Amino acid sequence: AAKHKLKAKLMMERETLDDNMSAMSLDVANHGKIMDVKELEQAIDGLKAADIKAVAGRVMKAKPAMASLGRLHATPHVDELLYILQFVIRKYK
């Protein structure tokens, strides 16, 4: 079901000219070329749970960054957010 949702999102991202141009620019930035929709669908079909776990592991090990704009007096520090995130992850493992 998740793969079908991702494919549907991929198709919707390419419906309008503006969206298609944005998607193509991301293709070039990420893959060095404009990806054919069939290529992207094949890549999605080839994904396995282990692939997702590997990426999630790398993301969780990376040092997070945070940007804020506006009235910042009540904005939590990134360390506070990380503490909360770790608590939530432990709770739902």
C-alpha positions as CSV (number, residue, x, y, z in Angstrom):
1,A,0.0,0.0,0.0
2,A,2.9,2.4,0.8
3,K,4.4,1.8,-2.6
4,H,1.1,2.6,-4.3
5,K,0.8,5.8,-2.3
6,L,4.3,6.8,-3.2
7,K,3.7,6.2,-6.9
8,A,0.4,8.2,-6.8
9,K,2.3,11.1,-5.1
10,L,5.0,10.8,-7.8
11,M,2.3,11.1,-10.5
12,M,0.6,14.1,-8.8
13,E,3.9,15.9,-8.5
14,R,4.2,15.9,-12.3
15,E,0.6,17.0,-13.1
16,T,1.2,20.8,-13.6
17,L,4.0,22.5,-15.5
18,D,5.3,24.1,-12.3
19,D,5.2,20.9,-10.3
20,N,6.8,19.0,-13.2
21,M,9.6,21.5,-13.4
22,S,10.2,21.3,-9.7
23,A,10.2,17.5,-9.8
24,M,12.7,17.5,-12.7
25,S,15.0,19.9,-10.9
26,L,15.0,17.6,-7.9
27,D,15.7,14.7,-10.2
28,V,18.8,16.4,-11.6
29,A,20.0,17.4,-8.2
30,N,19.5,13.9,-6.7
31,H,20.3,11.7,-9.7
32,G,22.2,13.8,-12.1
33,K,19.5,13.5,-14.8
34,I,15.8,13.8,-15.3
35,M,14.3,10.5,-14.3
36,D,11.6,8.8,-16.5
37,V,8.5,8.0,-14.5
38,K,8.9,4.3,-15.4
39,E,12.4,4.4,-13.9
40,L,11.1,5.9,-10.7
41,E,8.3,3.3,-10.5
42,Q,10.8,0.5,-10.9
43,A,13.0,2.0,-8.2
44,I,10.0,2.2,-5.9
45,D,9.0,-1.4,-6.7
46,G,12.5,-2.5,-5.9
47,L,12.5,-1.0,-2.4
48,K,12.6,-3.5,0.5
49,A,12.0,-3.0,4.2
50,A,15.7,-3.3,4.8
51,D,16.4,-0.4,2.5
52,I,14.0,1.8,4.5
53,K,15.5,0.7,7.8
54,A,19.0,1.5,6.5
55,V,18.1,5.0,5.5
56,A,16.2,5.6,8.7
57,G,19.3,4.5,10.7
58,R,21.5,7.0,8.8
59,V,19.0,9.8,9.3
60,M,18.7,9.1,13.0
61,K,22.5,9.1,13.4
62,A,22.9,12.4,11.5
63,K,23.3,15.6,13.6
64,P,20.0,17.5,13.4
65,A,19.6,21.1,12.5
66,M,16.9,23.5,13.3
67,A,15.9,26.9,11.9
68,S,13.3,29.2,13.4
69,L,11.7,32.5,12.3
70,G,9.6,35.0,14.1
71,R,9.0,35.3,17.8
72,L,11.4,32.9,19.3
73,H,10.9,33.4,23.1
74,A,8.9,30.1,23.4
75,T,10.8,28.1,20.8
76,P,12.4,25.0,22.4
77,H,16.1,24.4,21.9
78,V,17.0,21.7,19.4
79,D,18.4,19.5,22.3
80,E,14.9,19.7,24.0
81,L,13.3,18.5,20.8
82,L,15.8,15.7,20.5
83,Y,15.1,14.5,24.0
84,I,11.3,14.4,23.3
85,L,11.9,12.6,20.0
86,Q,14.1,9.9,21.7
87,F,11.4,9.4,24.3
88,V,8.7,8.9,21.6
89,I,10.9,6.5,19.7
90,R,11.6,4.4,22.8
91,K,7.9,4.4,23.6
92,Y,6.9,3.0,20.2
93,K,9.7,0.5,19.5
